[in-house]
Amino acid sequence: SKVGLHARPASLLVKAASNSGLAVTVAIPGQQPANAASLLSVLALGAKQGDTVEISVAEGEDSDSILAHLVEIVETNQDE
């Protein structure tokens, strides 16, 4: 998103993380990872456009495809 990980893209990320059934965290390098299933935690990261965001998905069924989907959400401009 042009303004970063604000309410709309954050809510899409949180919904996908929650629906995954696996533990998912998101972080800006050098900061404490946040629970990706918590909207307040994701918004508190304060990720802006151009920031590097690290997403981690616990090992489990379809963890690779879940990670790919979450990355796609973050990389896509959700404002269009």
Helices and strands as residue ranges (DSSP letters): H 7-20, E 24-27, E 34-35, H 39-44, E 54-57, H 63-75
